[in-house]
Amino acid sequence: MTTILELKTGLFPDAERVAEAVETLGGTLTVARADTTGLAPDDTDGWAAVARAILSADLIVTL
């Protein structure tokens, strides 16, 4: 099974369109999501969770 991580950063204006495209892939994909838009720089637990998600993903799509 392939895991795709949608890493929401708030940096890209076409993020919604890309997210919709990922949803249409279907098949045996698992889509995980991590939202960094509200994380404070000193939120070590939050950033650790994001790092774990990145390391466990097969593909990362930055939104």
Buried (B, 14 or more C-beta within 10 A) or exposed (E): EEBBBBBBEEEEEEBEEBBEEBEEEEEEBEBBBBBBEEBEEEEEEBBEEBEEBEEEBEEBBEB
